[in-house]
Amino acid sequence: MVQLPFQRAIRGRLFWFVADPAHEGARAWRYIEDGMILIRNGLITAVGEAAVLERQMPAGIEVVHGGRNLVMPGFIDPHIHIPQTQVIASYGAQLIDWLNRYTFVEEQRFANPAHARTNATFLMDTLLLNGTTTAVAFGSVHPVSVEAFLAEADRRNARMVAGKVMMDRNAPPALLDTPEQGYEDTKALIEHWHGRGRQMCAIAPRFAITSSPTQLEAAGALAKEFPECLIETHLAENHAEIALVRELYPDCCDYTDVYDHFGLLGPKSLFGHCVHLGPRERARLEESGSVAVHCPTSNLFLGSGLFDPAGLRTAIATDIGAGTSYSMLATLNEAYKVQQLQGRSLSPMAAFFAITLGNARAIGLESRIGSFAPGREADLVMLDACATSTMAHRMARAQSLDDELFVLMTLGDDRAVAATYLMGERVVPSSIGRLS
């Protein structure tokens, strides 16, 4: 793990959430035009007006100035796929065909530890360049895919969550485990990695199509054995997928009931997509506290449909690599359009709450990340709303913080990320990627 500095301060335009703006309105966020964050051993010790806090600072403390950048908590992406970085932008298929034609071919390469390590380096570089400081990730069926990713995250001191995909049917033989192997591999990863530094493990049956009842039973056993772990899977993304699940699980009343039957619903459960849910399913997800993870660029790219958040506990994610951008800003852009097509508007405040404190709550980490409250881990991003000529031209007419946020979420991408910090240490710009 990275050796942390004893203390430093970050000064600039601070913006973060303390509650959900859907419920608390303007009381939900804090904005300080000239603010300061004091950081000790990677944790936030105080936040407030710079004029007040600078009088409390010990002599010689390093002060980082954010300038006119907007300083926010780092972004959180609760649904990505580690092995899919090289199938992003694969042409012309919907879900099942896309998996068979592109994804399952690519995932077989992750049996090679060297390939897994190279990919992990690329993925971590790219997440940080986009201001994403925490992600919940699916590996491949190979434990080494998760080990390589978590090792790379640990080296950089990033808080990441990852799970080995469990699948024992309806995939190429090279990608199949067994219920016993899926259980043992996942348990070994949890025992070795969960809580090691900032790393966390998830239980990850890919989806009901690729897991037999016996394997979903094993996943449910893991959930009982390790109740602190998140569960990540997929639900109701595509009509053909739903029809096949109905054939494979004829005794269940709907797709959600499959997971419910095996004890996989609950506040720790993240269900990717949830595009085509019936009323009973919505009610059951709400009742159980399960999370529906909206993946707008993926749903649009694969033609899956338009997500309706009504009545659901929700999160928002990129879903790399069916998703078409690593940027949570670009993801908000598409989420806004998805809601517009259904007669609703996604406000800038709701959007930025979603990718910070909202997603932190969805994955149960709001006591550690997602805000600038004292005691939280000092993961943050500095955003430049004038990063491109188009953005700067538009910002000349901006009159409010709402305007600035909306410019960032509709015109912004990795170019708007001026800096990314992990535990108070700047990691972008650095020697990685485009910003070297």
C-alpha positions as CSV (number, residue, x, y, z in Angstrom):
1,M,0.0,0.0,0.0
2,V,1.1,3.6,-0.7
3,Q,2.8,5.4,2.3
4,L,0.5,8.3,3.1
5,P,1.7,11.8,3.9
6,F,1.0,13.0,7.5
7,Q,-1.1,16.0,6.6
8,R,-2.0,18.4,3.8
9,A,-4.8,20.8,2.8
10,I,-6.7,21.3,-0.4
11,R,-8.1,24.7,-1.1
12,G,-10.6,25.7,-3.7
13,R,-14.3,25.7,-4.7
14,L,-15.8,22.8,-2.7
15,F,-19.0,21.1,-3.6
16,W,-20.5,17.9,-2.0
17,F,-23.7,16.4,-0.8
18,V,-24.9,15.6,2.7
19,A,-28.4,14.3,1.7
20,D,-30.5,13.4,-1.3
21,P,-31.7,16.6,-3.1
22,A,-34.9,14.7,-4.1
23,H,-35.8,14.8,-0.4
24,E,-34.0,17.7,1.1
25,G,-33.8,20.2,-1.8
26,A,-31.1,22.9,-1.3
27,R,-30.3,21.6,2.1
28,A,-28.9,18.5,0.5
29,W,-25.6,20.0,-0.7
30,R,-22.8,22.3,0.4
31,Y,-20.9,24.7,-1.7
32,I,-18.0,26.9,-0.5
33,E,-16.5,29.3,-2.9
34,D,-13.2,29.5,-1.0
35,G,-13.1,26.3,1.0
36,M,-10.5,24.1,2.5
37,I,-10.2,20.4,3.3
38,L,-7.7,19.3,5.9
39,I,-6.4,15.8,5.4
40,R,-4.4,13.6,7.9
41,N,-3.2,10.1,7.0
42,G,-5.5,10.0,4.0
43,L,-8.7,10.9,5.9
44,I,-10.6,14.2,6.0
45,T,-10.2,15.8,9.4
46,A,-12.1,19.1,8.7
47,V,-13.8,21.0,5.9
48,G,-15.0,24.6,5.8
49,E,-14.2,28.1,4.9
50,A,-10.5,28.5,4.1
51,A,-10.3,31.8,6.1
52,V,-11.3,29.9,9.2
53,L,-9.4,26.6,8.7
54,E,-6.1,28.2,7.6
55,R,-5.8,29.7,11.1
56,Q,-6.0,26.1,12.5
57,M,-3.3,24.6,10.3
58,P,0.0,23.6,11.7
59,A,3.0,25.5,10.3
60,G,4.5,24.1,7.2
61,I,1.5,22.1,6.0
62,E,1.3,21.6,2.2
63,V,-1.6,23.5,0.7
64,V,-2.9,22.4,-2.8
65,H,-4.8,25.1,-4.6
66,G,-7.6,24.0,-6.9
67,G,-7.9,27.3,-8.6
68,R,-11.3,27.7,-10.4
69,N,-11.8,24.0,-10.6
70,L,-14.8,22.5,-8.8
71,V,-13.6,20.1,-6.1
72,M,-15.9,17.2,-5.5
73,P,-15.7,13.7,-4.0
74,G,-14.4,11.1,-6.4
75,F,-16.9,9.4,-8.7
76,I,-18.3,5.9,-7.9
77,D,-19.1,3.4,-10.7
78,P,-21.1,0.5,-9.3
79,H,-21.2,-1.7,-12.4
80,I,-18.2,-2.4,-14.7
81,H,-16.6,-5.5,-16.3
82,I,-12.9,-6.0,-15.9
83,P,-12.5,-8.2,-19.0
84,Q,-14.5,-6.1,-21.4
85,T,-12.1,-3.2,-22.0
86,Q,-11.3,-4.5,-25.5
87,V,-14.9,-5.3,-26.6
88,I,-16.1,-1.7,-26.0
89,A,-17.5,-0.4,-29.3
90,S,-18.2,-3.9,-30.8
91,Y,-20.7,-3.4,-33.6
92,G,-24.2,-4.5,-34.2
93,A,-25.6,-6.9,-31.7
94,Q,-28.1,-7.1,-28.8
95,L,-27.4,-8.7,-25.5
96,I,-27.2,-12.5,-26.0
97,D,-25.6,-12.2,-29.5
98,W,-23.2,-9.6,-28.1
99,L,-22.1,-11.9,-25.3
100,N,-21.6,-14.9,-27.6
101,R,-19.9,-13.0,-30.5
102,Y,-17.6,-10.7,-28.6
103,T,-17.6,-10.9,-24.8
104,F,-17.2,-14.7,-24.2
105,V,-14.4,-14.7,-26.8
106,E,-12.5,-12.0,-25.0
107,E,-13.0,-13.3,-21.5
108,Q,-11.3,-16.5,-22.3
109,R,-8.0,-14.5,-22.6
110,F,-8.2,-13.8,-18.9
111,A,-6.9,-17.3,-18.1
112,N,-3.5,-15.8,-18.8
113,P,-2.2,-14.0,-15.7
114,A,0.0,-11.6,-17.8
115,H,-2.9,-10.5,-19.9
116,A,-5.0,-10.0,-16.7
117,R,-2.2,-7.8,-15.2
118,T,-1.8,-5.7,-18.3
119,N,-5.6,-5.2,-18.5
120,A,-5.8,-4.3,-14.8
121,T,-3.2,-1.5,-15.3
122,F,-5.1,-0.1,-18.3
123,L,-8.4,-0.2,-16.5
124,M,-7.1,1.5,-13.3
125,D,-5.3,4.2,-15.4
126,T,-8.5,4.9,-17.3
127,L,-10.8,5.0,-14.3
128,L,-8.6,7.5,-12.6
129,L,-8.2,9.6,-15.7
130,N,-12.0,9.8,-15.7
131,G,-12.2,10.8,-12.0
132,T,-13.6,7.4,-10.9
133,T,-12.1,6.5,-7.6
134,T,-14.2,3.5,-6.6
135,A,-15.9,0.9,-8.8
136,V,-17.8,-2.4,-8.3
137,A,-16.4,-4.8,-10.9
138,F,-17.1,-8.2,-12.4
139,G,-14.1,-10.3,-13.3
140,S,-14.1,-13.2,-15.6
141,V,-14.6,-16.8,-14.4
142,H,-10.9,-16.9,-13.7
143,P,-9.9,-15.8,-10.2
144,V,-6.7,-14.3,-11.6
145,S,-8.8,-11.6,-13.3
146,V,-10.0,-10.3,-9.9
147,E,-6.6,-10.9,-8.2
148,A,-4.8,-8.7,-10.9
149,F,-7.4,-5.9,-10.6
150,L,-7.4,-5.8,-6.8
151,A,-3.6,-6.0,-6.7
152,E,-3.3,-3.0,-9.0
153,A,-5.9,-1.1,-7.0
154,D,-4.1,-2.0,-3.8
155,R,-0.8,-0.7,-5.3
156,R,-2.4,2.6,-5.9
157,N,-4.4,2.7,-2.7
158,A,-7.8,2.9,-4.5
159,R,-10.9,1.5,-2.9
160,M,-12.3,-1.1,-5.3
161,V,-14.8,-4.0,-5.2
162,A,-14.6,-7.0,-7.4
163,G,-16.0,-10.5,-7.8
164,K,-15.2,-13.5,-9.8
165,V,-18.0,-14.3,-12.2
166,M,-19.7,-17.6,-11.4
167,M,-21.2,-19.4,-14.4
168,D,-21.6,-23.1,-15.0
169,R,-23.8,-23.3,-18.1
170,N,-24.7,-21.6,-21.4
171,A,-21.2,-20.3,-22.1
172,P,-18.1,-21.7,-23.9
173,P,-16.5,-24.7,-22.0
174,A,-13.4,-22.6,-21.3
175,L,-15.5,-20.2,-19.3
176,L,-17.5,-22.6,-17.2
177,D,-16.8,-23.4,-13.6
178,T,-18.9,-25.7,-11.4
179,P,-21.1,-24.7,-8.4
180,E,-18.4,-26.1,-6.1
181,Q,-15.5,-24.3,-7.9
182,G,-17.4,-21.1,-8.1
183,Y,-18.1,-21.3,-4.4
184,E,-14.5,-22.2,-3.5
185,D,-12.9,-19.6,-5.8
186,T,-15.1,-16.8,-4.5
187,K,-14.5,-17.8,-0.9
188,A,-10.8,-17.9,-1.4
189,L,-10.8,-14.4,-2.9
190,I,-12.9,-13.1,-0.1
191,E,-10.7,-14.6,2.6
192,H,-7.5,-13.2,0.9
193,W,-8.7,-9.8,-0.4
194,H,-11.8,-8.6,1.4
195,G,-10.6,-5.9,3.8
196,R,-7.0,-6.1,2.7
197,G,-6.0,-2.4,2.5
198,R,-9.0,-0.7,0.8
199,Q,-10.0,-3.8,-1.3
200,M,-13.3,-5.5,-1.1
201,C,-14.8,-8.6,-2.7
202,A,-18.2,-9.3,-4.2
203,I,-20.3,-12.4,-4.8
204,A,-20.9,-12.4,-8.6
205,P,-23.2,-15.0,-10.3
206,R,-23.2,-13.5,-13.8
207,F,-26.9,-13.9,-14.3
208,A,-29.6,-16.6,-14.1
209,I,-29.0,-17.8,-17.7
210,T,-25.4,-18.8,-17.0
211,S,-25.9,-20.1,-13.5
212,S,-27.8,-23.3,-12.7
213,P,-30.1,-23.6,-9.7
214,T,-27.3,-25.4,-7.8
215,Q,-24.8,-22.5,-8.5
216,L,-27.3,-19.9,-7.4
217,E,-27.8,-21.9,-4.3
218,A,-24.0,-21.8,-3.8
219,A,-24.1,-18.0,-4.3
220,G,-26.8,-17.7,-1.7
221,A,-24.7,-19.8,0.7
222,L,-21.8,-17.4,0.2
223,A,-24.1,-14.4,0.9
224,K,-25.1,-16.0,4.2
225,E,-21.5,-16.8,5.1
226,F,-20.1,-13.4,4.1
227,P,-23.0,-10.9,4.8
228,E,-20.6,-8.0,4.6
229,C,-20.0,-8.6,0.9
230,L,-21.9,-7.1,-2.0
231,I,-23.8,-9.3,-4.4
232,E,-23.6,-8.2,-8.1
233,T,-25.5,-9.7,-11.0
234,H,-27.8,-8.7,-13.9
235,L,-31.6,-8.5,-14.1
236,A,-34.2,-7.9,-16.8
237,E,-32.0,-6.2,-19.3
238,N,-33.4,-7.6,-22.6
239,H,-36.6,-9.3,-23.7
240,A,-34.9,-12.4,-25.1
241,E,-32.9,-12.8,-21.9
242,I,-36.1,-12.6,-19.9
243,A,-37.8,-15.2,-22.1
244,L,-34.8,-17.6,-21.7
245,V,-34.8,-17.2,-17.9
246,R,-38.5,-18.1,-18.0
247,E,-37.7,-21.3,-19.8
248,L,-34.8,-22.2,-17.5
249,Y,-36.7,-21.4,-14.2
250,P,-40.3,-22.3,-15.0
251,D,-41.3,-22.6,-11.3
252,C,-40.4,-19.0,-10.6
253,C,-43.1,-16.4,-11.2
254,D,-40.7,-13.9,-12.8
255,Y,-37.0,-13.1,-13.2
256,T,-36.6,-11.3,-9.9
257,D,-38.2,-14.3,-8.2
258,V,-35.3,-16.5,-9.4
259,Y,-32.8,-14.5,-7.3
260,D,-35.3,-14.2,-4.5
261,H,-35.7,-17.9,-4.3
262,F,-32.0,-18.3,-3.6
263,G,-31.7,-15.6,-1.0
264,L,-30.0,-13.1,-3.3
265,L,-32.2,-10.0,-2.7
266,G,-31.4,-7.4,-0.1
267,P,-29.7,-4.1,0.7
268,K,-26.3,-5.5,-0.4
269,S,-27.6,-6.7,-3.8
270,L,-26.8,-4.8,-7.0
271,F,-28.9,-5.7,-10.0
272,G,-27.6,-4.3,-13.3
273,H,-30.1,-2.8,-15.8
274,C,-33.6,-3.6,-14.5
275,V,-35.1,-2.2,-17.7
276,H,-38.1,-4.5,-18.1
277,L,-39.5,-5.1,-14.6
278,G,-43.1,-6.0,-13.9
279,P,-45.1,-4.3,-11.0
280,R,-44.5,-7.3,-8.7
281,E,-40.8,-7.2,-9.4
282,R,-40.6,-3.5,-8.6
283,A,-42.5,-4.0,-5.4
284,R,-40.3,-6.9,-4.3
285,L,-37.0,-5.0,-5.1
286,E,-38.2,-2.0,-3.1
287,E,-39.4,-4.2,-0.2
288,S,-36.1,-6.0,0.0
289,G,-34.0,-2.8,-0.3
290,S,-32.2,-4.2,-3.4
291,V,-30.5,-1.7,-5.8
292,A,-31.4,-1.3,-9.5
293,V,-28.2,-0.1,-11.3
294,H,-29.0,2.1,-14.3
295,C,-26.5,1.6,-17.1
296,P,-27.7,4.2,-19.8
297,T,-25.0,4.0,-22.4
298,S,-25.1,0.2,-22.4
299,N,-28.9,0.0,-22.6
300,L,-28.9,2.4,-25.5
301,F,-26.0,0.8,-27.3
302,L,-27.5,-2.8,-27.1
303,G,-31.0,-1.5,-27.8
304,S,-32.2,-2.9,-24.5
305,G,-34.7,-0.2,-23.6
306,L,-35.3,2.8,-21.3
307,F,-34.8,2.5,-17.6
308,D,-37.6,3.8,-15.3
309,P,-36.4,4.5,-11.8
310,A,-39.9,4.9,-10.3
311,G,-40.2,3.2,-6.9
312,L,-36.7,1.7,-7.0
313,R,-33.6,2.2,-4.9
314,T,-31.2,3.1,-7.7
315,A,-27.6,3.7,-8.7
316,I,-26.0,4.7,-12.0
317,A,-23.0,3.1,-13.8
318,T,-21.0,2.9,-17.0
319,D,-21.3,-0.9,-17.6
320,I,-18.0,-1.0,-19.5
321,G,-17.8,-2.6,-22.0
322,A,-21.3,-2.7,-23.3
323,G,-21.3,0.8,-22.0
324,T,-19.6,3.2,-24.4
325,S,-17.7,5.5,-22.1
326,Y,-15.6,5.2,-18.9
327,S,-16.7,8.7,-18.0
328,M,-19.4,9.1,-15.3
329,L,-20.0,12.6,-16.8
330,A,-20.8,11.1,-20.2
331,T,-22.9,8.5,-18.5
332,L,-25.0,11.3,-16.9
333,N,-25.4,12.9,-20.3
334,E,-27.1,9.7,-21.6
335,A,-29.1,9.2,-18.4
336,Y,-30.5,12.7,-18.8
337,K,-31.6,11.8,-22.4
338,V,-33.1,8.5,-21.3
339,Q,-35.3,10.3,-18.7
340,Q,-36.2,13.0,-21.3
341,L,-37.6,10.3,-23.6
342,Q,-39.9,9.3,-20.8
343,G,-41.1,12.8,-20.0
344,R,-38.9,13.4,-17.0
345,S,-35.9,15.5,-16.3
346,L,-32.7,14.5,-14.4
347,S,-31.6,17.7,-12.6
348,P,-27.8,18.5,-12.3
349,M,-28.1,18.2,-8.5
350,A,-29.8,14.8,-8.7
351,A,-27.2,13.6,-11.2
352,F,-24.1,14.6,-9.2
353,F,-25.6,13.3,-6.0
354,A,-26.1,10.0,-7.8
355,I,-22.4,9.5,-8.8
356,T,-21.1,10.6,-5.4
357,L,-23.0,10.1,-2.2
358,G,-25.9,8.4,-3.9
359,N,-23.8,5.6,-5.3
360,A,-21.8,5.4,-2.0
361,R,-25.1,4.8,-0.2
362,A,-26.1,2.2,-2.9
363,I,-23.0,0.1,-2.2
364,G,-23.1,0.6,1.5
365,L,-19.9,2.8,1.8
366,E,-21.4,6.2,2.6
367,S,-19.5,6.2,6.0
368,R,-16.2,6.0,4.0
369,I,-16.5,7.7,0.7
370,G,-18.9,9.9,-1.4
371,S,-18.7,13.1,0.7
372,F,-16.4,15.5,2.5
373,A,-17.6,14.8,6.0
374,P,-14.8,14.4,8.5
375,G,-13.5,10.9,8.8
376,R,-14.2,10.1,5.2
377,E,-11.4,8.9,2.9
378,A,-10.0,11.8,0.9
379,D,-10.8,10.6,-2.6
380,L,-11.7,13.6,-4.7
381,V,-11.8,15.0,-8.2
382,M,-11.1,18.5,-9.6
383,L,-13.4,19.4,-12.5
384,D,-12.8,22.0,-15.1
385,A,-16.0,23.2,-16.8
386,C,-13.9,25.1,-19.4
387,A,-11.8,22.1,-20.4
388,T,-12.7,22.4,-24.1
389,S,-13.4,25.3,-26.3
390,T,-17.0,24.3,-26.6
391,M,-17.4,24.1,-22.8
392,A,-15.6,27.4,-22.3
393,H,-17.7,29.1,-24.9
394,R,-20.9,27.9,-23.2
395,M,-19.6,28.7,-19.7
396,A,-19.3,32.4,-20.7
397,R,-23.1,32.5,-20.3
398,A,-23.3,30.3,-17.2
399,Q,-25.0,32.1,-14.3
400,S,-25.1,29.5,-11.5
401,L,-23.7,26.3,-10.0
402,D,-26.5,24.4,-11.7
403,D,-25.4,25.8,-15.1
404,E,-21.8,24.7,-14.4
405,L,-22.9,21.2,-13.4
406,F,-25.1,20.8,-16.4
407,V,-22.3,21.8,-18.7
408,L,-20.0,19.3,-17.0
409,M,-22.6,16.5,-17.4
410,T,-23.6,17.2,-21.0
411,L,-20.3,18.3,-22.5
412,G,-17.8,16.9,-20.1
413,D,-15.7,13.7,-20.3
414,D,-12.2,12.8,-19.1
415,R,-10.9,16.1,-20.5
416,A,-12.8,17.9,-17.7
417,V,-10.9,16.0,-15.0
418,A,-8.2,18.3,-14.0
419,A,-7.0,16.1,-11.1
420,T,-7.9,13.0,-9.2
421,Y,-6.8,12.2,-5.6
422,L,-6.8,9.0,-3.7
423,M,-6.5,9.3,0.1
424,G,-5.2,12.8,-0.3
425,E,-2.5,11.8,-2.9
426,R,-2.7,13.2,-6.4
427,V,-2.8,10.4,-9.0
428,V,-3.9,12.4,-12.0
429,P,-2.1,14.2,-13.6
430,S,0.7,11.7,-13.1
431,S,2.8,9.4,-15.3
432,I,-0.3,7.6,-16.5
433,G,-2.1,7.9,-19.8
434,R,-2.9,11.1,-21.7
435,L,-2.0,13.4,-18.8
436,S,1.7,12.3,-18.6
